[in-house]
């Protein structure tokens, strides 16, 4: 009887090992896909940031020549 139980447990363990190895085989592909997606998102964000037009700083005109020189 105990031999049958051990055989069943071994079969269950083998089945779980196969499942684990199948999942482990999929991990590198999933990681590569996520890296590519993140790279695309970062490049899109960089393009958006680069396209922002910075306005020139608005300065009040100098009232005297001395103020204009001291700037």
C-alpha positions in Angstrom: 0.0 0.0 0.0 2.7 2.5 0.9 4.5 1.6 -2.4 1.4 2.7 -4.3 1.2 6.0 -2.4 4.8 6.7 -3.1 4.3 6.0 -6.8 1.3 8.3 -6.9 3.3 11.0 -5.1 6.2 10.5 -7.5 3.8 10.9 -10.4 2.4 14.1 -9.0 5.9 15.5 -8.4 6.9 14.7 -12.0 3.8 16.4 -13.3 4.5 19.5 -11.2 8.1 19.5 -12.3 7.0 19.5 -15.9 4.6 22.4 -15.2 7.4 24.4 -13.5 9.9 23.8 -16.3 7.2 25.0 -18.8 6.6 28.2 -16.9 10.4 28.8 -16.5 10.8 28.4 -20.2 8.3 31.2 -20.8 9.9 33.7 -18.4 12.8 34.9 -20.7 10.4 35.7 -23.5 8.0 37.6 -21.2 10.9 39.6 -19.7 12.2 40.5 -23.2 8.7 41.6 -24.2 8.3 43.8 -21.2 11.8 45.3 -21.7 10.9 46.2 -25.3 7.6 47.7 -24.3 9.3 49.8 -21.6 11.9 51.0 -24.1 9.2 52.1 -26.5 7.4 54.0 -23.7 10.6 55.7 -22.5 11.5 56.7 -26.1 8.0 58.1 -26.6 8.3 60.0 -23.3 11.7 61.4 -24.3 10.2 62.6 -27.6 7.3 64.3 -25.8 9.7 66.1 -23.4 12.0 67.1 -26.3 9.0 68.6 -28.2 8.0 71.0 -25.3 8.7 74.6 -26.3 10.2 76.5 -23.5 9.0 80.1 -23.5 11.6 82.9 -23.1 11.7 84.5 -19.8 9.8 87.6 -19.7 11.9 90.5 -18.4 10.6 93.9 -17.7 12.4 96.6 -19.7 15.0 98.5 -17.9 13.9 102.0 -17.0 17.4 103.4 -16.9 20.7 102.7 -18.6 22.2 101.8 -15.2 19.6 99.0 -14.8 20.3 97.7 -18.3 24.1 97.6 -17.7 23.7 95.9 -14.3 21.8 93.0 -15.8 
